[in-house]
Amino acid sequence: MSLAKPKMRPIRLSNGQKDDVRTQFGALCYRIQKDKAQVLLVTSRGTGRWILPKGWPIDGATPVEAALREAWEEAGVEGKVTGNALGIYSYIKREDGDRMPCVVAVFPVRVKRLADRYPEAKERRRKWFSLKKAAAVLDESELRQILQGFDPIGTAR
C-alpha cells in the first residue's frame, strides 16, 4: 500500500478578526560540511537574539513558499525545501508593546547559495552553527527539541 503525498494548497487570508494564536512559517536552513549538518540562524531585529527565519502567511502562497520567502528576505538564502514540516514550536512575539502568542511550522531548507544582497541584510546578522551549538543559543525549548531531532545527513545527498 502506498500513501499519497498530500499537495499543499495556497492559503487564503481572511479580513476578519485575528485569532488569539497566530501562525507563522519558518525555515530551518541547513548545509552539510564535512559530513556534519550546520544550520543558519539570524538575529532578530528587536533584541538581537538568534532565531530561525520565519514570518506570517502570505496570501495565495503555500506554507512552504512562505517559509522560503522568509529565508530569502531575512537571510539571503536560495534553497529548496527537502521534506515535510519538522514540527511546530510556540513563542510570544512582542511588538509595539503587545504580546502575541505564535506557533511556527518549521520546514527544512537545504541552502544552495547565500546572497550578499538581500532585503534585510542591513537589519540582521546571520551565522552558521553546528546543531548542538544552535540548540544552545536558541531561547525556545520546543525549537531546541526540533533541532536535536533533525538529522538531514541521510536524506540530503
N, C-alpha and C positions, 0 to 999 in steps of 0.2 A: 504494500500500500504506500502510495506517495502522497505527501501533503503538498497542496498548492501553496506557493508563497503569496501572501496577501499583497495586493497592489495598494500602495499609499495613494490616497486621493488628496487633491489640493484642499486647503482649509478655506472656508468662507467665514469671515468675521462678521459678527452682528454689530449693530449700532446701539444695542440695548445697554443695560446696566452692566458694569463689570462685576464679576464674581469676587467673592472674598479671596479665594485662592487663584493665583494667576499661573498660567502655563508658559514655560519658555522651552527653547530647544538649544542644546549645547553640543559642542564639537570636542571630542577627546582626540586632539590632533597628535599623531604619533609618527615615528620613523624607527627603522631598525638600523643600529650601528654596531658593528662587530658582534652580531648575534644577540644583541640586547635591545629591548624596547626603550625608547625615550619619548616623553610627552612634552608638548609645548604648552606652557602656561603664559598668560598675560597678566598685567597688573590692572586692577580696577581703576577707574578714573577718579573715584572719590577718595578711597582710603589707601590705594597703592598696594593692597594685598594681592597675592597670587590667586588667580581664578582660571576657569576654562572660558573660552569664548562662548557666549550664549546671548540669546535675545528673544524678543517677542515673536509670536506667529506673524507670518506675512500673508496678507490677503491673497488668495489664489495660489499659494505655494504649499508644497508638502512640508512636513516636519524636516525631512532630510534636506530639502532645498533651503529652508530657513537656517538650519544648522550650518550648512556650507556658506551661506551668505555671511553669517556672523563670524565664521572662521576667516573669511576674506577681509571683512571690514575691520575686525579687531586685531588680527594677527598677520594679515597678508598671506594667508595660506591658500595655495592652489592644491587641491587634492580630491580624493574620492572616498565616499562612504563605503566601508568594507563589510558592513553587516547590519543587522537589526540593532535597535536601541539596546545599549548595555545595561540600562537600568534608569531609575529616576532618583533624584535627591531633592531635598527641600531646603530652603533658606529664607531668611527675611531680608527683603530688599528695602533699603532706606533711601527715600528720595523726597527731597523738599520737606523734610520733617515727618513724612508719612512712613508707616511700616506696612509693607505689602508682603504677605506670605506667598511664596512662589514654589512651584515644583518644576524641575528641569528634566526633560528626557535627554539622555546623553547618547550621541551616535559616534562610533569610531570613524575617524577620518585619517586615512593614510596620506601623509604630506608628500606631494610630488615636488613642490617648489615653494620657496618663501620669497615673496616680492619685497623689494626695498621700499617701494612707494605703494601705500595703501591708505584707505580713508582715515584710520585712527592712529597712524604711525607716530604722530607728534603728541598723542594723548596717552599712550601706553608703552610699557616695555614688554618685551617677550623674551623667553629664555627656555632652553631645553633642560629637562630634568630626567633623572632615572625615575622609574616607577616608585621606588621606595622614597626617594627624596621629594618627589612631587606630593606623595601622600602625607609626608611630614610637614609641608609648608601650606597645605590647604586647610581651611577652617572647618569645612563641613564634614562631619563624620560619615554621613551616608555616601558622599563623594569619595572619601578615602577608601571606603569598602569597595566601591566600583573599581577604583584603581588597583586595589590589592587583588581583585579577581580578574583583572584584564591581562590576557596573555595572547598577543597578536602574532607571536613568532610562527606558529604552525600554519596560520591562515594568511599571513602577509606576503608570502612568496609567490 
